[in-house]
Amino acid sequence: MKSKIFFLSISVIFLSCNSSVEAPETISAKKPIEGTWKLLTGTLIEKGDTVVTDYTKGKSFIKIINDDHFAFLTHDLGKGKNADSMFSCGGGGYEFHDSSYTEHLEYCNDRQWEGNDFSFTATIHDDTLIQKGIEKIDSLGVNRLNIEKYIRLKDQK
């Protein structure tokens, strides 16, 4: 009887060690645009006027892009206590193919911007992202070229 139990135990162990393991589904490759990006400069060109904003002084802006959504957050560095206090955020879905990047803005603290799509050319070189495209919302009279330069933030583990 002991030999039968021993043989049965060894068989179960052998079979469990030898069982086939199914390969997990193929994980899609991470898009080069995915990550957390810090905006360095923003250039708006509208009706012949050019405004360049340095986001390294007095304010901070990040964009977080995962496999199918993006979000952006910006605020002043004076914790809302200065005359230039501000906070802005938004996000939604996006599409990215080659260098074509289109944001579908679903959420925004400025609600009039919601429901609009913005198409950009995205150029990524090392840890730098340049995003360039037209922002146009007829109902708001917005029609401008927007050029943004980001740097990828490293994992903060």
Rosetta constraint file for C-alpha pairs under 8 A:
AtomPair CA 1 CA 5 HARMONIC 6.42 0.50
AtomPair CA 2 CA 6 HARMONIC 6.05 0.50
AtomPair CA 3 CA 7 HARMONIC 5.93 0.50
AtomPair CA 4 CA 8 HARMONIC 5.98 0.50
AtomPair CA 5 CA 9 HARMONIC 6.00 0.50
AtomPair CA 6 CA 10 HARMONIC 6.17 0.50
AtomPair CA 7 CA 11 HARMONIC 6.08 0.50
AtomPair CA 8 CA 12 HARMONIC 6.22 0.50
AtomPair CA 9 CA 13 HARMONIC 6.23 0.50
AtomPair CA 10 CA 14 HARMONIC 5.97 0.50
AtomPair CA 11 CA 15 HARMONIC 5.98 0.50
AtomPair CA 12 CA 16 HARMONIC 6.00 0.50
AtomPair CA 13 CA 17 HARMONIC 6.17 0.50
AtomPair CA 14 CA 18 HARMONIC 6.17 0.50
AtomPair CA 15 CA 19 HARMONIC 5.95 0.50
AtomPair CA 30 CA 34 HARMONIC 6.92 0.50
AtomPair CA 30 CA 67 HARMONIC 7.21 0.50
AtomPair CA 31 CA 67 HARMONIC 7.16 0.50
AtomPair CA 32 CA 124 HARMONIC 7.63 0.50
AtomPair CA 33 CA 65 HARMONIC 6.99 0.50
AtomPair CA 33 CA 96 HARMONIC 7.96 0.50
AtomPair CA 33 CA 124 HARMONIC 7.52 0.50
AtomPair CA 33 CA 129 HARMONIC 7.98 0.50
AtomPair CA 34 CA 64 HARMONIC 7.59 0.50
AtomPair CA 34 CA 65 HARMONIC 4.87 0.50
AtomPair CA 34 CA 66 HARMONIC 5.13 0.50
AtomPair CA 34 CA 67 HARMONIC 6.52 0.50
AtomPair CA 35 CA 64 HARMONIC 5.88 0.50
AtomPair CA 35 CA 65 HARMONIC 5.28 0.50
AtomPair CA 35 CA 66 HARMONIC 6.36 0.50
AtomPair CA 35 CA 152 HARMONIC 6.96 0.50
AtomPair CA 35 CA 153 HARMONIC 7.65 0.50
AtomPair CA 36 CA 62 HARMONIC 6.89 0.50
AtomPair CA 36 CA 63 HARMONIC 5.81 0.50
AtomPair CA 36 CA 64 HARMONIC 4.41 0.50
AtomPair CA 36 CA 65 HARMONIC 6.31 0.50
AtomPair CA 36 CA 152 HARMONIC 5.91 0.50
AtomPair CA 36 CA 153 HARMONIC 5.59 0.50
AtomPair CA 36 CA 154 HARMONIC 7.89 0.50
AtomPair CA 37 CA 62 HARMONIC 5.48 0.50
AtomPair CA 37 CA 63 HARMONIC 5.09 0.50
AtomPair CA 37 CA 64 HARMONIC 6.24 0.50
AtomPair CA 37 CA 150 HARMONIC 5.72 0.50
AtomPair CA 37 CA 151 HARMONIC 5.48 0.50
AtomPair CA 37 CA 152 HARMONIC 4.47 0.50
AtomPair CA 37 CA 153 HARMONIC 5.64 0.50
AtomPair CA 38 CA 60 HARMONIC 7.71 0.50
AtomPair CA 38 CA 61 HARMONIC 5.94 0.50
AtomPair CA 38 CA 62 HARMONIC 4.46 0.50
AtomPair CA 38 CA 63 HARMONIC 6.47 0.50
AtomPair CA 38 CA 150 HARMONIC 5.21 0.50
AtomPair CA 38 CA 151 HARMONIC 5.31 0.50
AtomPair CA 38 CA 152 HARMONIC 6.31 0.50
AtomPair CA 38 CA 153 HARMONIC 6.55 0.50
AtomPair CA 39 CA 55 HARMONIC 6.19 0.50
AtomPair CA 39 CA 56 HARMONIC 7.94 0.50
AtomPair CA 39 CA 60 HARMONIC 7.42 0.50
AtomPair CA 39 CA 61 HARMONIC 5.42 0.50
AtomPair CA 39 CA 62 HARMONIC 5.91 0.50
AtomPair CA 39 CA 63 HARMONIC 7.58 0.50
AtomPair CA 39 CA 148 HARMONIC 6.94 0.50
AtomPair CA 39 CA 149 HARMONIC 5.91 0.50
AtomPair CA 39 CA 150 HARMONIC 4.29 0.50
AtomPair CA 39 CA 151 HARMONIC 6.59 0.50
AtomPair CA 40 CA 54 HARMONIC 6.21 0.50
AtomPair CA 40 CA 55 HARMONIC 5.02 0.50
AtomPair CA 40 CA 56 HARMONIC 5.81 0.50
AtomPair CA 40 CA 148 HARMONIC 7.63 0.50
AtomPair CA 40 CA 149 HARMONIC 5.63 0.50
AtomPair CA 40 CA 150 HARMONIC 5.43 0.50
AtomPair CA 40 CA 151 HARMONIC 7.03 0.50
AtomPair CA 41 CA 52 HARMONIC 6.90 0.50
AtomPair CA 41 CA 53 HARMONIC 5.55 0.50
AtomPair CA 41 CA 54 HARMONIC 4.75 0.50
AtomPair CA 41 CA 55 HARMONIC 5.49 0.50
AtomPair CA 41 CA 56 HARMONIC 7.68 0.50
AtomPair CA 41 CA 148 HARMONIC 5.85 0.50
AtomPair CA 41 CA 149 HARMONIC 5.39 0.50
AtomPair CA 41 CA 150 HARMONIC 7.35 0.50
AtomPair CA 42 CA 52 HARMONIC 5.68 0.50
AtomPair CA 42 CA 53 HARMONIC 5.12 0.50
AtomPair CA 42 CA 54 HARMONIC 6.77 0.50
AtomPair CA 42 CA 55 HARMONIC 7.44 0.50
AtomPair CA 42 CA 146 HARMONIC 7.16 0.50
AtomPair CA 42 CA 147 HARMONIC 5.78 0.50
AtomPair CA 42 CA 148 HARMONIC 4.48 0.50
AtomPair CA 42 CA 149 HARMONIC 6.52 0.50
AtomPair CA 43 CA 50 HARMONIC 6.88 0.50
AtomPair CA 43 CA 51 HARMONIC 5.65 0.50
AtomPair CA 43 CA 52 HARMONIC 4.37 0.50
AtomPair CA 43 CA 53 HARMONIC 6.34 0.50
AtomPair CA 43 CA 145 HARMONIC 7.94 0.50
AtomPair CA 43 CA 146 HARMONIC 5.79 0.50
AtomPair CA 43 CA 147 HARMONIC 5.02 0.50
AtomPair CA 43 CA 148 HARMONIC 6.33 0.50
AtomPair CA 44 CA 50 HARMONIC 5.68 0.50
AtomPair CA 44 CA 51 HARMONIC 5.24 0.50
AtomPair CA 44 CA 52 HARMONIC 6.49 0.50
AtomPair CA 44 CA 144 HARMONIC 6.50 0.50
AtomPair CA 44 CA 145 HARMONIC 5.69 0.50
AtomPair CA 44 CA 146 HARMONIC 4.79 0.50
AtomPair CA 44 CA 147 HARMONIC 6.54 0.50
AtomPair CA 45 CA 49 HARMONIC 5.56 0.50
AtomPair CA 45 CA 50 HARMONIC 4.44 0.50
AtomPair CA 45 CA 51 HARMONIC 6.51 0.50
AtomPair CA 45 CA 144 HARMONIC 5.58 0.50
AtomPair CA 45 CA 145 HARMONIC 5.08 0.50
AtomPair CA 45 CA 146 HARMONIC 6.65 0.50
AtomPair CA 46 CA 50 HARMONIC 6.60 0.50
AtomPair CA 46 CA 143 HARMONIC 6.71 0.50
AtomPair CA 46 CA 144 HARMONIC 4.62 0.50
AtomPair CA 46 CA 145 HARMONIC 6.55 0.50
AtomPair CA 47 CA 144 HARMONIC 7.59 0.50
AtomPair CA 55 CA 59 HARMONIC 5.52 0.50
AtomPair CA 55 CA 60 HARMONIC 5.66 0.50
AtomPair CA 55 CA 61 HARMONIC 6.73 0.50
AtomPair CA 56 CA 60 HARMONIC 6.56 0.50
AtomPair CA 58 CA 76 HARMONIC 5.81 0.50
AtomPair CA 58 CA 77 HARMONIC 5.24 0.50
AtomPair CA 58 CA 78 HARMONIC 7.14 0.50
AtomPair CA 59 CA 74 HARMONIC 7.16 0.50
AtomPair CA 59 CA 75 HARMONIC 5.63 0.50
AtomPair CA 59 CA 76 HARMONIC 4.09 0.50
AtomPair CA 59 CA 77 HARMONIC 5.03 0.50
AtomPair CA 60 CA 74 HARMONIC 5.48 0.50
AtomPair CA 60 CA 75 HARMONIC 5.68 0.50
AtomPair CA 60 CA 76 HARMONIC 6.36 0.50
AtomPair CA 60 CA 77 HARMONIC 6.84 0.50
AtomPair CA 61 CA 72 HARMONIC 7.15 0.50
AtomPair CA 61 CA 73 HARMONIC 5.63 0.50
AtomPair CA 61 CA 74 HARMONIC 4.10 0.50
AtomPair CA 61 CA 75 HARMONIC 6.72 0.50
AtomPair CA 62 CA 72 HARMONIC 5.66 0.50
AtomPair CA 62 CA 73 HARMONIC 5.54 0.50
AtomPair CA 62 CA 74 HARMONIC 6.48 0.50
AtomPair CA 63 CA 70 HARMONIC 6.90 0.50
AtomPair CA 63 CA 71 HARMONIC 5.61 0.50
AtomPair CA 63 CA 72 HARMONIC 4.28 0.50
AtomPair CA 63 CA 73 HARMONIC 6.60 0.50
AtomPair CA 64 CA 70 HARMONIC 5.49 0.50
AtomPair CA 64 CA 71 HARMONIC 5.26 0.50
AtomPair CA 64 CA 72 HARMONIC 6.31 0.50
AtomPair CA 65 CA 69 HARMONIC 5.92 0.50
AtomPair CA 65 CA 70 HARMONIC 4.30 0.50
AtomPair CA 65 CA 71 HARMONIC 6.63 0.50
AtomPair CA 66 CA 70 HARMONIC 6.34 0.50
AtomPair CA 68 CA 93 HARMONIC 5.82 0.50
AtomPair CA 68 CA 94 HARMONIC 6.06 0.50
AtomPair CA 68 CA 95 HARMONIC 7.37 0.50
AtomPair CA 69 CA 91 HARMONIC 7.25 0.50
AtomPair CA 69 CA 92 HARMONIC 5.49 0.50
AtomPair CA 69 CA 93 HARMONIC 4.26 0.50
AtomPair CA 69 CA 94 HARMONIC 5.74 0.50
AtomPair CA 70 CA 91 HARMONIC 5.34 0.50
AtomPair CA 70 CA 92 HARMONIC 5.67 0.50
AtomPair CA 70 CA 93 HARMONIC 6.19 0.50
AtomPair CA 70 CA 94 HARMONIC 6.80 0.50
AtomPair CA 70 CA 103 HARMONIC 7.80 0.50
AtomPair CA 71 CA 89 HARMONIC 7.33 0.50
AtomPair CA 71 CA 90 HARMONIC 5.63 0.50
AtomPair CA 71 CA 91 HARMONIC 3.99 0.50
AtomPair CA 71 CA 92 HARMONIC 6.60 0.50
AtomPair CA 72 CA 88 HARMONIC 7.95 0.50
AtomPair CA 72 CA 89 HARMONIC 5.36 0.50
AtomPair CA 72 CA 90 HARMONIC 5.45 0.50
AtomPair CA 72 CA 91 HARMONIC 6.13 0.50
AtomPair CA 73 CA 87 HARMONIC 7.59 0.50
AtomPair CA 73 CA 88 HARMONIC 5.85 0.50
AtomPair CA 73 CA 89 HARMONIC 4.46 0.50
AtomPair CA 73 CA 90 HARMONIC 6.91 0.50
AtomPair CA 74 CA 86 HARMONIC 7.85 0.50
AtomPair CA 74 CA 87 HARMONIC 5.63 0.50
AtomPair CA 74 CA 88 HARMONIC 5.20 0.50
AtomPair CA 74 CA 89 HARMONIC 6.36 0.50
AtomPair CA 75 CA 85 HARMONIC 7.40 0.50
AtomPair CA 75 CA 86 HARMONIC 5.35 0.50
AtomPair CA 75 CA 87 HARMONIC 4.30 0.50
AtomPair CA 75 CA 88 HARMONIC 6.44 0.50
AtomPair CA 76 CA 80 HARMONIC 6.49 0.50
AtomPair CA 76 CA 84 HARMONIC 7.20 0.50
AtomPair CA 76 CA 85 HARMONIC 5.43 0.50
AtomPair CA 76 CA 86 HARMONIC 5.52 0.50
AtomPair CA 76 CA 87 HARMONIC 6.81 0.50
AtomPair CA 78 CA 82 HARMONIC 5.91 0.50
AtomPair CA 78 CA 85 HARMONIC 6.87 0.50
AtomPair CA 79 CA 85 HARMONIC 7.30 0.50
AtomPair CA 80 CA 84 HARMONIC 7.80 0.50
AtomPair CA 80 CA 85 HARMONIC 4.49 0.50
AtomPair CA 80 CA 86 HARMONIC 6.52 0.50
AtomPair CA 81 CA 85 HARMONIC 6.32 0.50
AtomPair CA 88 CA 108 HARMONIC 7.70 0.50
AtomPair CA 88 CA 109 HARMONIC 6.16 0.50
AtomPair CA 88 CA 110 HARMONIC 7.85 0.50
AtomPair CA 89 CA 107 HARMONIC 7.99 0.50
AtomPair CA 89 CA 108 HARMONIC 5.73 0.50
AtomPair CA 89 CA 109 HARMONIC 5.81 0.50
AtomPair CA 90 CA 105 HARMONIC 7.07 0.50
AtomPair CA 90 CA 106 HARMONIC 7.51 0.50
AtomPair CA 90 CA 107 HARMONIC 4.91 0.50
AtomPair CA 90 CA 108 HARMONIC 3.98 0.50
AtomPair CA 90 CA 109 HARMONIC 6.42 0.50
AtomPair CA 91 CA 104 HARMONIC 7.81 0.50
AtomPair CA 91 CA 105 HARMONIC 5.55 0.50
AtomPair CA 91 CA 106 HARMONIC 6.01 0.50
AtomPair CA 91 CA 107 HARMONIC 5.21 0.50
AtomPair CA 91 CA 108 HARMONIC 6.62 0.50
AtomPair CA 92 CA 103 HARMONIC 7.03 0.50
AtomPair CA 92 CA 104 HARMONIC 5.57 0.50
AtomPair CA 92 CA 105 HARMONIC 4.90 0.50
AtomPair CA 92 CA 106 HARMONIC 4.69 0.50
AtomPair CA 92 CA 107 HARMONIC 6.22 0.50
AtomPair CA 93 CA 103 HARMONIC 6.24 0.50
AtomPair CA 93 CA 104 HARMONIC 5.23 0.50
AtomPair CA 93 CA 105 HARMONIC 6.99 0.50
AtomPair CA 93 CA 106 HARMONIC 7.37 0.50
AtomPair CA 94 CA 101 HARMONIC 7.16 0.50
AtomPair CA 94 CA 102 HARMONIC 5.48 0.50
AtomPair CA 94 CA 103 HARMONIC 4.44 0.50
AtomPair CA 94 CA 104 HARMONIC 5.59 0.50
AtomPair CA 95 CA 100 HARMONIC 7.82 0.50
AtomPair CA 95 CA 101 HARMONIC 5.74 0.50
AtomPair CA 95 CA 102 HARMONIC 5.25 0.50
AtomPair CA 95 CA 103 HARMONIC 6.73 0.50
AtomPair CA 96 CA 100 HARMONIC 5.63 0.50
AtomPair CA 96 CA 101 HARMONIC 4.53 0.50
AtomPair CA 96 CA 102 HARMONIC 6.59 0.50
AtomPair CA 97 CA 101 HARMONIC 6.69 0.50
AtomPair CA 99 CA 121 HARMONIC 5.43 0.50
AtomPair CA 99 CA 122 HARMONIC 4.94 0.50
AtomPair CA 99 CA 123 HARMONIC 6.16 0.50
AtomPair CA 100 CA 119 HARMONIC 7.29 0.50
AtomPair CA 100 CA 120 HARMONIC 6.12 0.50
AtomPair CA 100 CA 121 HARMONIC 5.02 0.50
AtomPair CA 100 CA 122 HARMONIC 6.20 0.50
AtomPair CA 101 CA 119 HARMONIC 5.86 0.50
AtomPair CA 101 CA 120 HARMONIC 5.12 0.50
AtomPair CA 101 CA 121 HARMONIC 5.93 0.50
AtomPair CA 101 CA 122 HARMONIC 6.08 0.50
AtomPair CA 102 CA 117 HARMONIC 6.68 0.50
AtomPair CA 102 CA 118 HARMONIC 5.49 0.50
AtomPair CA 102 CA 119 HARMONIC 4.20 0.50
AtomPair CA 102 CA 120 HARMONIC 5.98 0.50
AtomPair CA 103 CA 117 HARMONIC 5.55 0.50
AtomPair CA 103 CA 118 HARMONIC 5.22 0.50
AtomPair CA 103 CA 119 HARMONIC 6.45 0.50
AtomPair CA 104 CA 115 HARMONIC 6.90 0.50
AtomPair CA 104 CA 116 HARMONIC 6.09 0.50
AtomPair CA 104 CA 117 HARMONIC 4.52 0.50
AtomPair CA 104 CA 118 HARMONIC 6.68 0.50
AtomPair CA 105 CA 113 HARMONIC 7.27 0.50
AtomPair CA 105 CA 114 HARMONIC 5.40 0.50
AtomPair CA 105 CA 115 HARMONIC 5.60 0.50
AtomPair CA 105 CA 116 HARMONIC 5.58 0.50
AtomPair CA 105 CA 117 HARMONIC 6.11 0.50
AtomPair CA 105 CA 118 HARMONIC 7.83 0.50
AtomPair CA 106 CA 114 HARMONIC 5.21 0.50
AtomPair CA 106 CA 115 HARMONIC 5.43 0.50
AtomPair CA 106 CA 116 HARMONIC 7.62 0.50
AtomPair CA 107 CA 111 HARMONIC 7.38 0.50
AtomPair CA 107 CA 114 HARMONIC 5.69 0.50
AtomPair CA 107 CA 115 HARMONIC 7.95 0.50
AtomPair CA 108 CA 113 HARMONIC 6.58 0.50
AtomPair CA 108 CA 114 HARMONIC 5.89 0.50
AtomPair CA 110 CA 114 HARMONIC 7.59 0.50
AtomPair CA 112 CA 140 HARMONIC 7.89 0.50
AtomPair CA 113 CA 137 HARMONIC 7.70 0.50
AtomPair CA 116 CA 137 HARMONIC 7.48 0.50
AtomPair CA 118 CA 133 HARMONIC 7.51 0.50
AtomPair CA 118 CA 134 HARMONIC 7.02 0.50
AtomPair CA 118 CA 135 HARMONIC 5.91 0.50
AtomPair CA 118 CA 136 HARMONIC 7.61 0.50
AtomPair CA 119 CA 133 HARMONIC 5.94 0.50
AtomPair CA 119 CA 134 HARMONIC 6.86 0.50
AtomPair CA 119 CA 135 HARMONIC 7.77 0.50
AtomPair CA 120 CA 131 HARMONIC 6.03 0.50
AtomPair CA 120 CA 132 HARMONIC 5.10 0.50
AtomPair CA 120 CA 133 HARMONIC 4.18 0.50
AtomPair CA 120 CA 134 HARMONIC 7.08 0.50
AtomPair CA 121 CA 130 HARMONIC 7.97 0.50
AtomPair CA 121 CA 131 HARMONIC 5.76 0.50
AtomPair CA 121 CA 132 HARMONIC 5.24 0.50
AtomPair CA 121 CA 133 HARMONIC 6.22 0.50
AtomPair CA 122 CA 129 HARMONIC 6.71 0.50
AtomPair CA 122 CA 130 HARMONIC 5.66 0.50
AtomPair CA 122 CA 131 HARMONIC 4.57 0.50
AtomPair CA 122 CA 132 HARMONIC 6.54 0.50
AtomPair CA 123 CA 129 HARMONIC 5.68 0.50
AtomPair CA 123 CA 130 HARMONIC 5.15 0.50
AtomPair CA 123 CA 131 HARMONIC 6.57 0.50
AtomPair CA 124 CA 128 HARMONIC 5.66 0.50
AtomPair CA 124 CA 129 HARMONIC 4.55 0.50
AtomPair CA 124 CA 130 HARMONIC 6.50 0.50
AtomPair CA 125 CA 129 HARMONIC 6.63 0.50
AtomPair CA 127 CA 151 HARMONIC 5.59 0.50
AtomPair CA 127 CA 152 HARMONIC 5.06 0.50
AtomPair CA 128 CA 149 HARMONIC 7.13 0.50
AtomPair CA 128 CA 150 HARMONIC 5.68 0.50
AtomPair CA 128 CA 151 HARMONIC 4.64 0.50
AtomPair CA 128 CA 152 HARMONIC 6.29 0.50
AtomPair CA 129 CA 149 HARMONIC 5.85 0.50
AtomPair CA 129 CA 150 HARMONIC 5.01 0.50
AtomPair CA 129 CA 151 HARMONIC 6.24 0.50
AtomPair CA 129 CA 152 HARMONIC 7.57 0.50
AtomPair CA 130 CA 147 HARMONIC 7.09 0.50
AtomPair CA 130 CA 148 HARMONIC 5.70 0.50
AtomPair CA 130 CA 149 HARMONIC 4.66 0.50
AtomPair CA 130 CA 150 HARMONIC 6.37 0.50
AtomPair CA 131 CA 146 HARMONIC 7.85 0.50
AtomPair CA 131 CA 147 HARMONIC 5.70 0.50
AtomPair CA 131 CA 148 HARMONIC 5.15 0.50
AtomPair CA 131 CA 149 HARMONIC 6.54 0.50
AtomPair CA 132 CA 145 HARMONIC 7.29 0.50
AtomPair CA 132 CA 146 HARMONIC 5.70 0.50
AtomPair CA 132 CA 147 HARMONIC 4.40 0.50
AtomPair CA 132 CA 148 HARMONIC 6.45 0.50
AtomPair CA 133 CA 145 HARMONIC 5.66 0.50
AtomPair CA 133 CA 146 HARMONIC 5.52 0.50
AtomPair CA 133 CA 147 HARMONIC 6.70 0.50
AtomPair CA 134 CA 143 HARMONIC 6.86 0.50
AtomPair CA 134 CA 144 HARMONIC 5.56 0.50
AtomPair CA 134 CA 145 HARMONIC 4.51 0.50
AtomPair CA 134 CA 146 HARMONIC 6.02 0.50
AtomPair CA 135 CA 142 HARMONIC 6.86 0.50
AtomPair CA 135 CA 143 HARMONIC 5.68 0.50
AtomPair CA 135 CA 144 HARMONIC 5.43 0.50
AtomPair CA 135 CA 145 HARMONIC 6.29 0.50
AtomPair CA 135 CA 146 HARMONIC 6.68 0.50
AtomPair CA 136 CA 141 HARMONIC 7.73 0.50
AtomPair CA 136 CA 142 HARMONIC 5.14 0.50
AtomPair CA 136 CA 143 HARMONIC 4.31 0.50
AtomPair CA 136 CA 144 HARMONIC 6.55 0.50
AtomPair CA 137 CA 141 HARMONIC 6.13 0.50
AtomPair CA 137 CA 142 HARMONIC 5.00 0.50
AtomPair CA 137 CA 143 HARMONIC 6.55 0.50
AtomPair CA 138 CA 142 HARMONIC 6.18 0.50
AtomPair CA 138 CA 143 HARMONIC 7.49 0.50
